Amino acid sequence: MTKAAKKMQTNTNNLLILFIVAMFLTLGCGSYKGIGDSDERKVERGRLKFQKFVTSLTIEPEPIYRDVEQYLFVNGKKWSPEGEPQFADKLNWCDSSPNPKIEILRCFGDASENYKTTYIVRMKNDKPEIQKIDEGLPSTWANDDGRWLLFSRFRLNVETGEKINMKVIPLAGQTAEILPLFVIGVSPDLKTIVELPDNISKTEGAEEFLTLWIIDTETGKLEARKISLTKNPWLDDHDNGRVEDDFMPPPAPSKHFVWEKDANGRDKLILPELPEKIEKK
């Protein structure tokens, strides 16, 4: 749709709303609550912004009209990639990096893309650039530095677009295309992932225990370890929620892990103590 056609459609919609309001008030069919933008939402980082504009009409007690328009902005001006003037319409939502200094938007495709597409919008040489990732959801921030995202088979530097392949063991019943849902820690060198394969605890005496998977992302080697949930209740804090409206933080339990370099220069998990290995059957 051209800009002129879209403007004409907007004007037609506004006239239709006014006509409906006048008709309902004339007939005494309830009270007019109003046309407003109370549901407008936006996320912005530096020169980049994504915003939804919502127009709604309620003739109490029923809502009768709602229209949502959404746009990407660069330097305060509406922007879309060349050849895709309606690009912003297929975005379900956007957020950003947990590091406020990183000028990117992480956007998620909507139902038209089966909610499985991630877009990274960044500035390169003072121009906007979009990187599309067809890796499904979710993606996980490696740490508060906010430069590296974990996907199913690689980690992505959101500033540069660099990809580094990983070997990750999926959850039981899932395919290798899906990143495990309970990644709860990542080593500082980004080569080891700590994962909860599930959150089902087992009781032994006076304690409850969970299983952790320690995964080498270079080789795919997995080591299962038993850990006390009773002594480490923070293990249950794997559901971050949204600390701020414009970003999703790294997994909350990650702050409880302590890493130390081994003789080969690799990060090794030293705390919490994991005294017991679980042998594969």
Secondary structure, DSSP 8 states (H G I E B T S, - for coil): --HHHHHHHHHHHHHHHHHHHHHHHHHT-S-EEEEE-TT-EEEEETTEEEEEEEEEEEETTEEEEEEEEEEEEETTEEE--TT-TTGGGGEEEEEB-SSTT--EEEEEE-GGGTT--EEEEEEETTEEEEEEE-S-S--EE-STT--EEE-SSEEEETTT--EEE------TTS-TTS--TTEEEE-TTS-EEEE-S----EEETTEEEEEEEEEETTT--EEEEEEETTT-GGGGTT----SBTTB--S-GGGGG-EEEE-TTS-EEEEES---EE----
